[in-house]
């Protein structure tokens, strides 16, 4: 959830590639950190329930729950992590395409609302031109 009262800034988009390797999900993520691109490779192991996974990154362990997906164009995930002793929760919409997917965005807004997020907590990123 975003910090109350702070203006949302436009951010560059990142990407994630998900592959199945030896019964593990291999995640390759790219994102921007300050002024440079970061490439990170991690694995996700099955968690204690359906659609739950444990991801261990340099920043710590995270529990990831797939809340909704159509298996072809999008997935909505709920991410819970422990950072400096505080629990942080994020929901993300992943898409296979940069094309507008109204159904996915509608479902994302509904699910985030059902989980207690406000419309002001949402960051809708613009497509990069680079």
C-alpha positions, 0 to 999 in steps of 0.5 A, a space after each residue: 500500500 502506498 504512503 498516504 498523501 504522497 503523489 504517485 510518480 510515473 515509473 518505468 515498467 519491468 518484466 518477469 519471465 516464469 519457467 518451469 525447471 526441475 519442478 520449480 518455478 524459475 523467475 527472471 525479473 527485470 526492473 529499474 532501481 534508481 538509474 539502472 536496470 536490474 536483472 534478478 533470478 530466483 526460484 519459487 517453491 510450493 507453499 502450504 496451500 494451492 496457488 501458494 509459493 515461497 520465494 527467497 530473494 536477496 531482500 528476504 523471503 516472500 509468500 506469493 499467492 496467485 489470486 486469479 489468472 486466465 492462464 493465457 494473458 494475465 495473473 494477479 498475485 498477492 505478495 506478503 513479505 517481512 521487511 525490518 520486522 514489519 509485514 508488507 503486502 503488495 498485489 500485482 497484475 502481471 500480463 503477457 502483453 503490453 496491450 490493454 486488457 480491460 478484463 484483467 484490469 477490472 478483475 485487479 481493481 475488484 480483487 484489490 478492493 476486496 483485500 482492503 486496498 483503496 483506489 489511491 493505493 494502485 499504481 498503474 504504470 505507463 508503457 515505456 517508450 525506450 
